[in-house]
């Protein structure tokens, strides 16, 4: 093999490499021109108008059809009393009343309760006067961290109105069982609900034996 043959071989291999690279670039450019545009994974938004009577005031909202009631309350109305706990309907922290019945607002689409009445923790007091169950929660020390308290109170109001709190402690406990308390303040919560329902004497449940007074002496 002479020197001229070696030069020809190198020129040939160089030409093959350039051709391959060029064809790859052309193919990529053709692919960019011919490939369809990427499909958006974000579903299309469907806006709807929903009208609610919220704590006695009629309001209309233009919202995404997928908006939950709790997000409408917290994000649109900035009413943060209703708490988002598990966001799966398992803890009861988001309990509100719709037409007087307790519902889990994290599982309720706002669009499905059009023209309904919604009552939240912000709407149960009468001005500066607390709701009787709110006063009972204070008296009975029925809260610790307080995160579940709004849902407990709303559920307790419904439990009283439904007549379950006045019958037996076991029945009241069963009908309040959907509201969880991480601090385990259940005995005091139950006492507050039962006292408000008139099923138990009004007292602080922590005081088992109240101090004797002169009126109690023989």
mmCIF file of the C-alpha atoms, coordinates in Angstrom:
data_MODEL
# 
_entry.id   MODEL 
# 
loop_
_atom_site.group_PDB 
_atom_site.id 
_atom_site.type_symbol 
_atom_site.label_atom_id 
_atom_site.label_alt_id 
_atom_site.label_comp_id 
_atom_site.label_asym_id 
_atom_site.label_entity_id 
_atom_site.label_seq_id 
_atom_site.pdbx_PDB_ins_code 
_atom_site.Cartn_x 
_atom_site.Cartn_y 
_atom_site.Cartn_z 
_atom_site.occupancy 
_atom_site.B_iso_or_equiv 
_atom_site.pdbx_formal_charge 
_atom_site.auth_seq_id 
_atom_site.auth_comp_id 
_atom_site.auth_asym_id 
_atom_site.auth_atom_id 
_atom_site.pdbx_PDB_model_num 
ATOM 1   C CA . UNK A 1 1   ? 0.000   0.000  0.000   1.00 0.00 ? 1   UNK A CA 1 
ATOM 2   C CA . UNK A 1 2   ? 1.480   3.365  -1.016  1.00 0.00 ? 2   UNK A CA 1 
ATOM 3   C CA . UNK A 1 3   ? 0.967   6.784  0.518   1.00 0.00 ? 3   UNK A CA 1 
ATOM 4   C CA . UNK A 1 4   ? -1.622  7.863  -2.053  1.00 0.00 ? 4   UNK A CA 1 
ATOM 5   C CA . UNK A 1 5   ? -3.883  4.909  -1.153  1.00 0.00 ? 5   UNK A CA 1 
ATOM 6   C CA . UNK A 1 6   ? -3.755  5.829  2.538   1.00 0.00 ? 6   UNK A CA 1 
ATOM 7   C CA . UNK A 1 7   ? -4.766  9.432  1.737   1.00 0.00 ? 7   UNK A CA 1 
ATOM 8   C CA . UNK A 1 8   ? -7.675  8.250  -0.382  1.00 0.00 ? 8   UNK A CA 1 
ATOM 9   C CA . UNK A 1 9   ? -8.898  5.994  2.454   1.00 0.00 ? 9   UNK A CA 1 
ATOM 10  C CA . UNK A 1 10  ? -8.802  8.850  4.984   1.00 0.00 ? 10  UNK A CA 1 
ATOM 11  C CA . UNK A 1 11  ? -10.638 11.146 2.571   1.00 0.00 ? 11  UNK A CA 1 
ATOM 12  C CA . UNK A 1 12  ? -13.282 8.471  2.018   1.00 0.00 ? 12  UNK A CA 1 
ATOM 13  C CA . UNK A 1 13  ? -13.875 7.912  5.783   1.00 0.00 ? 13  UNK A CA 1 
ATOM 14  C CA . UNK A 1 14  ? -14.018 11.652 6.377   1.00 0.00 ? 14  UNK A CA 1 
ATOM 15  C CA . UNK A 1 15  ? -16.621 12.020 3.658   1.00 0.00 ? 15  UNK A CA 1 
ATOM 16  C CA . UNK A 1 16  ? -18.722 9.190  5.142   1.00 0.00 ? 16  UNK A CA 1 
ATOM 17  C CA . UNK A 1 17  ? -18.650 10.842 8.585   1.00 0.00 ? 17  UNK A CA 1 
ATOM 18  C CA . UNK A 1 18  ? -19.695 14.224 7.223   1.00 0.00 ? 18  UNK A CA 1 
ATOM 19  C CA . UNK A 1 19  ? -22.521 12.648 5.223   1.00 0.00 ? 19  UNK A CA 1 
ATOM 20  C CA . UNK A 1 20  ? -23.810 10.777 8.261   1.00 0.00 ? 20  UNK A CA 1 
ATOM 21  C CA . UNK A 1 21  ? -23.769 13.874 10.436  1.00 0.00 ? 21  UNK A CA 1 
ATOM 22  C CA . UNK A 1 22  ? -25.477 15.927 7.759   1.00 0.00 ? 22  UNK A CA 1 
ATOM 23  C CA . UNK A 1 23  ? -28.215 13.342 7.251   1.00 0.00 ? 23  UNK A CA 1 
ATOM 24  C CA . UNK A 1 24  ? -28.851 13.265 11.024  1.00 0.00 ? 24  UNK A CA 1 
ATOM 25  C CA . UNK A 1 25  ? -29.287 17.037 11.175  1.00 0.00 ? 25  UNK A CA 1 
ATOM 26  C CA . UNK A 1 26  ? -31.615 17.002 8.175   1.00 0.00 ? 26  UNK A CA 1 
ATOM 27  C CA . UNK A 1 27  ? -33.687 14.180 9.685   1.00 0.00 ? 27  UNK A CA 1 
ATOM 28  C CA . UNK A 1 28  ? -34.015 16.082 12.970  1.00 0.00 ? 28  UNK A CA 1 
ATOM 29  C CA . UNK A 1 29  ? -35.107 19.219 11.149  1.00 0.00 ? 29  UNK A CA 1 
ATOM 30  C CA . UNK A 1 30  ? -37.632 17.234 9.108   1.00 0.00 ? 30  UNK A CA 1 
ATOM 31  C CA . UNK A 1 31  ? -38.928 15.678 12.323  1.00 0.00 ? 31  UNK A CA 1 
ATOM 32  C CA . UNK A 1 32  ? -39.416 19.100 13.879  1.00 0.00 ? 32  UNK A CA 1 
ATOM 33  C CA . UNK A 1 33  ? -41.386 20.228 10.844  1.00 0.00 ? 33  UNK A CA 1 
ATOM 34  C CA . UNK A 1 34  ? -43.568 17.124 10.535  1.00 0.00 ? 34  UNK A CA 1 
ATOM 35  C CA . UNK A 1 35  ? -44.113 16.038 14.166  1.00 0.00 ? 35  UNK A CA 1 
ATOM 36  C CA . UNK A 1 36  ? -47.482 17.111 15.639  1.00 0.00 ? 36  UNK A CA 1 
ATOM 37  C CA . UNK A 1 37  ? -47.481 19.711 18.424  1.00 0.00 ? 37  UNK A CA 1 
ATOM 38  C CA . UNK A 1 38  ? -47.338 18.256 21.944  1.00 0.00 ? 38  UNK A CA 1 
ATOM 39  C CA . UNK A 1 39  ? -50.731 17.551 23.483  1.00 0.00 ? 39  UNK A CA 1 
ATOM 40  C CA . UNK A 1 40  ? -51.378 19.558 26.625  1.00 0.00 ? 40  UNK A CA 1 
ATOM 41  C CA . UNK A 1 41  ? -51.937 17.343 29.667  1.00 0.00 ? 41  UNK A CA 1 
ATOM 42  C CA . UNK A 1 42  ? -53.878 20.102 31.407  1.00 0.00 ? 42  UNK A CA 1 
ATOM 43  C CA . UNK A 1 43  ? -57.637 19.542 31.029  1.00 0.00 ? 43  UNK A CA 1 
ATOM 44  C CA . UNK A 1 44  ? -59.658 22.386 29.643  1.00 0.00 ? 44  UNK A CA 1 
ATOM 45  C CA . UNK A 1 45  ? -61.244 24.623 32.260  1.00 0.00 ? 45  UNK A CA 1 
ATOM 46  C CA . UNK A 1 46  ? -65.025 24.815 32.319  1.00 0.00 ? 46  UNK A CA 1 
ATOM 47  C CA . UNK A 1 47  ? -66.216 27.950 34.065  1.00 0.00 ? 47  UNK A CA 1 
ATOM 48  C CA . UNK A 1 48  ? -69.640 27.974 35.703  1.00 0.00 ? 48  UNK A CA 1 
ATOM 49  C CA . UNK A 1 49  ? -71.676 30.479 37.685  1.00 0.00 ? 49  UNK A CA 1 
ATOM 50  C CA . UNK A 1 50  ? -72.791 29.376 41.137  1.00 0.00 ? 50  UNK A CA 1 
ATOM 51  C CA . UNK A 1 51  ? -75.046 31.311 43.488  1.00 0.00 ? 51  UNK A CA 1 
ATOM 52  C CA . UNK A 1 52  ? -75.043 30.564 47.209  1.00 0.00 ? 52  UNK A CA 1 
ATOM 53  C CA . UNK A 1 53  ? -76.581 32.098 50.273  1.00 0.00 ? 53  UNK A CA 1 
ATOM 54  C CA . UNK A 1 54  ? -73.458 32.225 52.418  1.00 0.00 ? 54  UNK A CA 1 
ATOM 55  C CA . UNK A 1 55  ? -74.070 32.951 56.095  1.00 0.00 ? 55  UNK A CA 1 
ATOM 56  C CA . UNK A 1 56  ? -77.278 34.782 55.171  1.00 0.00 ? 56  UNK A CA 1 
ATOM 57  C CA . UNK A 1 57  ? -75.850 36.769 52.249  1.00 0.00 ? 57  UNK A CA 1 
ATOM 58  C CA . UNK A 1 58  ? -76.582 35.819 48.653  1.00 0.00 ? 58  UNK A CA 1 
ATOM 59  C CA . UNK A 1 59  ? -73.448 35.719 46.494  1.00 0.00 ? 59  UNK A CA 1 
ATOM 60  C CA . UNK A 1 60  ? -72.597 34.632 42.959  1.00 0.00 ? 60  UNK A CA 1 
ATOM 61  C CA . UNK A 1 61  ? -69.272 33.183 41.827  1.00 0.00 ? 61  UNK A CA 1 
ATOM 62  C CA . UNK A 1 62  ? -67.733 32.461 38.437  1.00 0.00 ? 62  UNK A CA 1 
ATOM 63  C CA . UNK A 1 63  ? -65.596 29.436 39.189  1.00 0.00 ? 63  UNK A CA 1 
ATOM 64  C CA . UNK A 1 64  ? -63.951 26.409 37.646  1.00 0.00 ? 64  UNK A CA 1 
ATOM 65  C CA . UNK A 1 65  ? -66.491 23.568 37.657  1.00 0.00 ? 65  UNK A CA 1 
ATOM 66  C CA . UNK A 1 66  ? -64.004 21.475 39.665  1.00 0.00 ? 66  UNK A CA 1 
ATOM 67  C CA . UNK A 1 67  ? -63.812 23.962 42.551  1.00 0.00 ? 67  UNK A CA 1 
ATOM 68  C CA . UNK A 1 68  ? -64.653 22.383 45.894  1.00 0.00 ? 68  UNK A CA 1 
ATOM 69  C CA . UNK A 1 69  ? -66.723 24.202 48.463  1.00 0.00 ? 69  UNK A CA 1 
ATOM 70  C CA . UNK A 1 70  ? -63.804 24.486 50.879  1.00 0.00 ? 70  UNK A CA 1 
ATOM 71  C CA . UNK A 1 71  ? -61.619 26.086 48.211  1.00 0.00 ? 71  UNK A CA 1 
ATOM 72  C CA . UNK A 1 72  ? -64.414 28.496 47.334  1.00 0.00 ? 72  UNK A CA 1 
ATOM 73  C CA . UNK A 1 73  ? -64.680 29.493 50.992  1.00 0.00 ? 73  UNK A CA 1 
ATOM 74  C CA . UNK A 1 74  ? -60.970 29.774 51.692  1.00 0.00 ? 74  UNK A CA 1 
ATOM 75  C CA . UNK A 1 75  ? -59.585 31.004 48.365  1.00 0.00 ? 75  UNK A CA 1 
ATOM 76  C CA . UNK A 1 76  ? -62.440 33.076 46.921  1.00 0.00 ? 76  UNK A CA 1 
ATOM 77  C CA . UNK A 1 77  ? -64.039 34.389 50.105  1.00 0.00 ? 77  UNK A CA 1 
ATOM 78  C CA . UNK A 1 78  ? -60.958 34.270 52.378  1.00 0.00 ? 78  UNK A CA 1 
ATOM 79  C CA . UNK A 1 79  ? -63.076 32.593 55.043  1.00 0.00 ? 79  UNK A CA 1 
ATOM 80  C CA . UNK A 1 80  ? -60.372 30.492 56.652  1.00 0.00 ? 80  UNK A CA 1 
ATOM 81  C CA . UNK A 1 81  ? -62.359 29.336 59.665  1.00 0.00 ? 81  UNK A CA 1 
ATOM 82  C CA . UNK A 1 82  ? -63.244 26.134 57.822  1.00 0.00 ? 82  UNK A CA 1 
ATOM 83  C CA . UNK A 1 83  ? -60.102 24.012 57.934  1.00 0.00 ? 83  UNK A CA 1 
ATOM 84  C CA . UNK A 1 84  ? -58.619 21.763 55.277  1.00 0.00 ? 84  UNK A CA 1 
ATOM 85  C CA . UNK A 1 85  ? -57.322 18.689 57.063  1.00 0.00 ? 85  UNK A CA 1 
ATOM 86  C CA . UNK A 1 86  ? -56.966 15.429 55.154  1.00 0.00 ? 86  UNK A CA 1 
ATOM 87  C CA . UNK A 1 87  ? -58.684 16.766 51.996  1.00 0.00 ? 87  UNK A CA 1 
ATOM 88  C CA . UNK A 1 88  ? -60.128 13.258 51.561  1.00 0.00 ? 88  UNK A CA 1 
ATOM 89  C CA . UNK A 1 89  ? -63.286 13.480 53.663  1.00 0.00 ? 89  UNK A CA 1 
ATOM 90  C CA . UNK A 1 90  ? -61.878 11.402 56.510  1.00 0.00 ? 90  UNK A CA 1 
ATOM 91  C CA . UNK A 1 91  ? -61.222 13.889 59.333  1.00 0.00 ? 91  UNK A CA 1 
ATOM 92  C CA . UNK A 1 92  ? -64.263 16.202 59.429  1.00 0.00 ? 92  UNK A CA 1 
ATOM 93  C CA . UNK A 1 93  ? -62.223 19.398 59.898  1.00 0.00 ? 93  UNK A CA 1 
ATOM 94  C CA . UNK A 1 94  ? -63.957 20.933 56.858  1.00 0.00 ? 94  UNK A CA 1 
ATOM 95  C CA . UNK A 1 95  ? -67.524 20.343 58.080  1.00 0.00 ? 95  UNK A CA 1 
ATOM 96  C CA . UNK A 1 96  ? -70.045 23.064 57.186  1.00 0.00 ? 96  UNK A CA 1 
ATOM 97  C CA . UNK A 1 97  ? -73.822 23.125 57.007  1.00 0.00 ? 97  UNK A CA 1 
ATOM 98  C CA . UNK A 1 98  ? -75.657 23.105 53.679  1.00 0.00 ? 98  UNK A CA 1 
ATOM 99  C CA . UNK A 1 99  ? -79.386 23.675 54.061  1.00 0.00 ? 99  UNK A CA 1 
ATOM 100 C CA . UNK A 1 100 ? -78.962 22.806 57.726  1.00 0.00 ? 100 UNK A CA 1 
ATOM 101 C CA . UNK A 1 101 ? -77.261 19.479 57.073  1.00 0.00 ? 101 UNK A CA 1 
ATOM 102 C CA . UNK A 1 102 ? -73.582 18.843 57.719  1.00 0.00 ? 102 UNK A CA 1 
ATOM 103 C CA . UNK A 1 103 ? -71.418 18.168 54.704  1.00 0.00 ? 103 UNK A CA 1 
ATOM 104 C CA . UNK A 1 104 ? -67.718 17.665 54.101  1.00 0.00 ? 104 UNK A CA 1 
ATOM 105 C CA . UNK A 1 105 ? -66.791 20.730 52.099  1.00 0.00 ? 105 UNK A CA 1 
ATOM 106 C CA . UNK A 1 106 ? -63.599 19.149 50.734  1.00 0.00 ? 106 UNK A CA 1 
ATOM 107 C CA . UNK A 1 107 ? -65.717 16.537 48.924  1.00 0.00 ? 107 UNK A CA 1 
ATOM 108 C CA . UNK A 1 108 ? -68.490 18.912 47.820  1.00 0.00 ? 108 UNK A CA 1 
ATOM 109 C CA . UNK A 1 109 ? -68.239 20.604 44.433  1.00 0.00 ? 109 UNK A CA 1 
ATOM 110 C CA . UNK A 1 110 ? -69.488 24.157 44.768  1.00 0.00 ? 110 UNK A CA 1 
ATOM 111 C CA . UNK A 1 111 ? -71.322 23.880 41.449  1.00 0.00 ? 111 UNK A CA 1 
ATOM 112 C CA . UNK A 1 112 ? -73.507 21.069 42.819  1.00 0.00 ? 112 UNK A CA 1 
ATOM 113 C CA . UNK A 1 113 ? -75.070 23.210 45.553  1.00 0.00 ? 113 UNK A CA 1 
ATOM 114 C CA . UNK A 1 114 ? -76.242 26.105 43.402  1.00 0.00 ? 114 UNK A CA 1 
ATOM 115 C CA . UNK A 1 115 ? -78.969 28.168 45.120  1.00 0.00 ? 115 UNK A CA 1 
ATOM 116 C CA . UNK A 1 116 ? -78.378 26.381 48.447  1.00 0.00 ? 116 UNK A CA 1 
ATOM 117 C CA . UNK A 1 117 ? -77.736 27.890 51.862  1.00 0.00 ? 117 UNK A CA 1 
ATOM 118 C CA . UNK A 1 118 ? -74.270 27.448 53.356  1.00 0.00 ? 118 UNK A CA 1 
ATOM 119 C CA . UNK A 1 119 ? -73.422 28.166 56.978  1.00 0.00 ? 119 UNK A CA 1 
ATOM 120 C CA . UNK A 1 120 ? -69.845 28.217 58.257  1.00 0.00 ? 120 UNK A CA 1 
ATOM 121 C CA . UNK A 1 121 ? -68.183 28.798 61.607  1.00 0.00 ? 121 UNK A CA 1 
ATOM 122 C CA . UNK A 1 122 ? -67.987 32.516 60.770  1.00 0.00 ? 122 UNK A CA 1 
ATOM 123 C CA . UNK A 1 123 ? -71.766 32.778 60.601  1.00 0.00 ? 123 UNK A CA 1 
ATOM 124 C CA . UNK A 1 124 ? -73.016 31.108 63.787  1.00 0.00 ? 124 UNK A CA 1 
ATOM 125 C CA . UNK A 1 125 ? -72.440 33.878 66.303  1.00 0.00 ? 125 UNK A CA 1 
ATOM 126 C CA . UNK A 1 126 ? -74.791 36.820 66.755  1.00 0.00 ? 126 UNK A CA 1 
ATOM 127 C CA . UNK A 1 127 ? -72.455 39.763 66.487  1.00 0.00 ? 127 UNK A CA 1 
ATOM 128 C CA . UNK A 1 128 ? -70.288 39.755 69.605  1.00 0.00 ? 128 UNK A CA 1 
ATOM 129 C CA . UNK A 1 129 ? -72.486 37.088 71.225  1.00 0.00 ? 129 UNK A CA 1 
ATOM 130 C CA . UNK A 1 130 ? -71.130 33.596 70.755  1.00 0.00 ? 130 UNK A CA 1 
ATOM 131 C CA . UNK A 1 131 ? -73.281 30.635 69.783  1.00 0.00 ? 131 UNK A CA 1 
ATOM 132 C CA . UNK A 1 132 ? -74.273 28.558 72.854  1.00 0.00 ? 132 UNK A CA 1 
ATOM 133 C CA . UNK A 1 133 ? -72.074 25.687 71.631  1.00 0.00 ? 133 UNK A CA 1 
ATOM 134 C CA . UNK A 1 134 ? -69.103 28.038 71.274  1.00 0.00 ? 134 UNK A CA 1 
ATOM 135 C CA . UNK A 1 135 ? -69.620 29.116 74.876  1.00 0.00 ? 135 UNK A CA 1 
ATOM 136 C CA . UNK A 1 136 ? -69.856 25.464 75.901  1.00 0.00 ? 136 UNK A CA 1 
ATOM 137 C CA . UNK A 1 137 ? -66.561 24.689 74.164  1.00 0.00 ? 137 UNK A CA 1 
ATOM 138 C CA . UNK A 1 138 ? -64.926 27.470 76.178  1.00 0.00 ? 138 UNK A CA 1 
ATOM 139 C CA . UNK A 1 139 ? -66.526 26.336 79.425  1.00 0.00 ? 139 UNK A CA 1 
ATOM 140 C CA . UNK A 1 140 ? -65.655 22.675 78.899  1.00 0.00 ? 140 UNK A CA 1 
ATOM 141 C CA . UNK A 1 141 ? -62.164 23.348 77.515  1.00 0.00 ? 141 UNK A CA 1 
ATOM 142 C CA . UNK A 1 142 ? -63.209 21.259 74.504  1.00 0.00 ? 142 UNK A CA 1 
ATOM 143 C CA . UNK A 1 143 ? -60.232 22.172 72.373  1.00 0.00 ? 143 UNK A CA 1 
ATOM 144 C CA . UNK A 1 144 ? -56.458 22.060 72.547  1.00 0.00 ? 144 UNK A CA 1 
ATOM 145 C CA . UNK A 1 145 ? -54.692 22.884 69.292  1.00 0.00 ? 145 UNK A CA 1 
ATOM 146 C CA . UNK A 1 146 ? -58.035 24.139 67.940  1.00 0.00 ? 146 UNK A CA 1 
ATOM 147 C CA . UNK A 1 147 ? -57.561 22.937 64.373  1.00 0.00 ? 147 UNK A CA 1 
ATOM 148 C CA . UNK A 1 148 ? -60.550 20.586 64.416  1.00 0.00 ? 148 UNK A CA 1 
ATOM 149 C CA . UNK A 1 149 ? -62.699 22.928 66.519  1.00 0.00 ? 149 UNK A CA 1 
ATOM 150 C CA . UNK A 1 150 ? -64.655 24.691 63.706  1.00 0.00 ? 150 UNK A CA 1 
ATOM 151 C CA . UNK A 1 151 ? -65.660 21.362 62.183  1.00 0.00 ? 151 UNK A CA 1 
ATOM 152 C CA . UNK A 1 152 ? -66.486 19.909 65.606  1.00 0.00 ? 152 UNK A CA 1 
ATOM 153 C CA . UNK A 1 153 ? -68.730 22.867 66.426  1.00 0.00 ? 153 UNK A CA 1 
ATOM 154 C CA . UNK A 1 154 ? -70.556 22.785 63.082  1.00 0.00 ? 154 UNK A CA 1 
ATOM 155 C CA . UNK A 1 155 ? -71.064 19.038 63.401  1.00 0.00 ? 155 UNK A CA 1 
ATOM 156 C CA . UNK A 1 156 ? -72.175 19.487 67.019  1.00 0.00 ? 156 UNK A CA 1 
ATOM 157 C CA . UNK A 1 157 ? -74.792 22.073 66.019  1.00 0.00 ? 157 UNK A CA 1 
ATOM 158 C CA . UNK A 1 158 ? -76.216 19.638 63.459  1.00 0.00 ? 158 UNK A CA 1 
ATOM 159 C CA . UNK A 1 159 ? -76.064 16.769 65.944  1.00 0.00 ? 159 UNK A CA 1 
ATOM 160 C CA . UNK A 1 160 ? -78.148 18.806 68.409  1.00 0.00 ? 160 UNK A CA 1 
ATOM 161 C CA . UNK A 1 161 ? -80.653 19.884 65.748  1.00 0.00 ? 161 UNK A CA 1 
ATOM 162 C CA . UNK A 1 162 ? -80.997 16.272 64.582  1.00 0.00 ? 162 UNK A CA 1 
ATOM 163 C CA . UNK A 1 163 ? -81.896 15.200 68.115  1.00 0.00 ? 163 UNK A CA 1 
ATOM 164 C CA . UNK A 1 164 ? -79.000 12.789 68.568  1.00 0.00 ? 164 UNK A CA 1 
ATOM 165 C CA . UNK A 1 165 ? -77.229 14.697 71.337  1.00 0.00 ? 165 UNK A CA 1 
ATOM 166 C CA . UNK A 1 166 ? -80.126 14.679 73.783  1.00 0.00 ? 166 UNK A CA 1 
ATOM 167 C CA . UNK A 1 167 ? -80.730 10.937 73.884  1.00 0.00 ? 167 UNK A CA 1 
ATOM 168 C CA . UNK A 1 168 ? -77.639 9.166  75.165  1.00 0.00 ? 168 UNK A CA 1 
ATOM 169 C CA . UNK A 1 169 ? -73.929 9.857  75.344  1.00 0.00 ? 169 UNK A CA 1 
ATOM 170 C CA . UNK A 1 170 ? -73.303 6.775  73.198  1.00 0.00 ? 170 UNK A CA 1 
ATOM 171 C CA . UNK A 1 171 ? -75.604 8.030  70.442  1.00 0.00 ? 171 UNK A CA 1 
ATOM 172 C CA . UNK A 1 172 ? -74.116 11.521 70.537  1.00 0.00 ? 172 UNK A CA 1 
ATOM 173 C CA . UNK A 1 173 ? -70.616 10.046 70.390  1.00 0.00 ? 173 UNK A CA 1 
ATOM 174 C CA . UNK A 1 174 ? -71.575 7.899  67.396  1.00 0.00 ? 174 UNK A CA 1 
ATOM 175 C CA . UNK A 1 175 ? -73.022 10.846 65.469  1.00 0.00 ? 175 UNK A CA 1 
ATOM 176 C CA . UNK A 1 176 ? -69.924 12.951 66.214  1.00 0.00 ? 176 UNK A CA 1 
ATOM 177 C CA . UNK A 1 177 ? -67.509 10.164 65.303  1.00 0.00 ? 177 UNK A CA 1 
ATOM 178 C CA . UNK A 1 178 ? -66.827 11.556 61.830  1.00 0.00 ? 178 UNK A CA 1 
ATOM 179 C CA . UNK A 1 179 ? -64.948 14.482 63.380  1.00 0.00 ? 179 UNK A CA 1 
ATOM 180 C CA . UNK A 1 180 ? -61.470 13.530 64.515  1.00 0.00 ? 180 UNK A CA 1 
ATOM 181 C CA . UNK A 1 181 ? -59.410 15.279 67.190  1.00 0.00 ? 181 UNK A CA 1 
ATOM 182 C CA . UNK A 1 182 ? -55.658 14.675 67.194  1.00 0.00 ? 182 UNK A CA 1 
ATOM 183 C CA . UNK A 1 183 ? -55.456 16.034 70.733  1.00 0.00 ? 183 UNK A CA 1 
ATOM 184 C CA . UNK A 1 184 ? -58.076 13.500 71.931  1.00 0.00 ? 184 UNK A CA 1 
ATOM 185 C CA . UNK A 1 185 ? -60.329 16.072 73.578  1.00 0.00 ? 185 UNK A CA 1 
ATOM 186 C CA . UNK A 1 186 ? -63.348 13.866 72.891  1.00 0.00 ? 186 UNK A CA 1 
ATOM 187 C CA . UNK A 1 187 ? -64.790 13.715 76.458  1.00 0.00 ? 187 UNK A CA 1 
ATOM 188 C CA . UNK A 1 188 ? -64.888 17.516 76.696  1.00 0.00 ? 188 UNK A CA 1 
ATOM 189 C CA . UNK A 1 189 ? -66.264 17.891 73.151  1.00 0.00 ? 189 UNK A CA 1 
ATOM 190 C CA . UNK A 1 190 ? -69.019 15.417 73.986  1.00 0.00 ? 190 UNK A CA 1 
ATOM 191 C CA . UNK A 1 191 ? -69.760 17.230 77.245  1.00 0.00 ? 191 UNK A CA 1 
ATOM 192 C CA . UNK A 1 192 ? -70.031 20.568 75.427  1.00 0.00 ? 192 UNK A CA 1 
ATOM 193 C CA . UNK A 1 193 ? -72.449 19.133 72.867  1.00 0.00 ? 193 UNK A CA 1 
ATOM 194 C CA . UNK A 1 194 ? -74.559 17.337 75.474  1.00 0.00 ? 194 UNK A CA 1 
ATOM 195 C CA . UNK A 1 195 ? -74.718 20.368 77.769  1.00 0.00 ? 195 UNK A CA 1 
ATOM 196 C CA . UNK A 1 196 ? -75.822 22.591 74.897  1.00 0.00 ? 196 UNK A CA 1 
ATOM 197 C CA . UNK A 1 197 ? -78.505 20.062 74.036  1.00 0.00 ? 197 UNK A CA 1 
ATOM 198 C CA . UNK A 1 198 ? -79.758 20.176 77.635  1.00 0.00 ? 198 UNK A CA 1 
ATOM 199 C CA . UNK A 1 199 ? -78.894 16.525 78.228  1.00 0.00 ? 199 UNK A CA 1 
ATOM 200 C CA . UNK A 1 200 ? -76.314 17.279 80.937  1.00 0.00 ? 200 UNK A CA 1 
ATOM 201 C CA . UNK A 1 201 ? -75.969 19.870 83.655  1.00 0.00 ? 201 UNK A CA 1 
ATOM 202 C CA . UNK A 1 202 ? -73.971 22.950 82.681  1.00 0.00 ? 202 UNK A CA 1 
ATOM 203 C CA . UNK A 1 203 ? -70.592 22.607 84.367  1.00 0.00 ? 203 UNK A CA 1 
ATOM 204 C CA . UNK A 1 204 ? -66.891 22.291 83.730  1.00 0.00 ? 204 UNK A CA 1 
ATOM 205 C CA . UNK A 1 205 ? -66.326 18.541 83.211  1.00 0.00 ? 205 UNK A CA 1 
ATOM 206 C CA . UNK A 1 206 ? -62.814 18.862 84.668  1.00 0.00 ? 206 UNK A CA 1 
ATOM 207 C CA . UNK A 1 207 ? -64.338 19.618 88.064  1.00 0.00 ? 207 UNK A CA 1 
ATOM 208 C CA . UNK A 1 208 ? -65.493 16.235 89.305  1.00 0.00 ? 208 UNK A CA 1 
ATOM 209 C CA . UNK A 1 209 ? -66.200 17.350 92.863  1.00 0.00 ? 209 UNK A CA 1 
ATOM 210 C CA . UNK A 1 210 ? -67.006 21.085 93.034  1.00 0.00 ? 210 UNK A CA 1 
ATOM 211 C CA . UNK A 1 211 ? -65.908 22.828 96.248  1.00 0.00 ? 211 UNK A CA 1 
ATOM 212 C CA . UNK A 1 212 ? -68.498 22.820 99.002  1.00 0.00 ? 212 UNK A CA 1 
ATOM 213 C CA . UNK A 1 213 ? -70.344 26.090 99.600  1.00 0.00 ? 213 UNK A CA 1 
ATOM 214 C CA . UNK A 1 214 ? -72.402 27.263 102.571 1.00 0.00 ? 214 UNK A CA 1 
ATOM 215 C CA . UNK A 1 215 ? -75.558 26.464 100.617 1.00 0.00 ? 215 UNK A CA 1 
ATOM 216 C CA . UNK A 1 216 ? -74.487 22.819 100.466 1.00 0.00 ? 216 UNK A CA 1 
ATOM 217 C CA . UNK A 1 217 ? -74.042 22.503 104.244 1.00 0.00 ? 217 UNK A CA 1 
ATOM 218 C CA . UNK A 1 218 ? -76.792 20.770 106.250 1.00 0.00 ? 218 UNK A CA 1 
# 
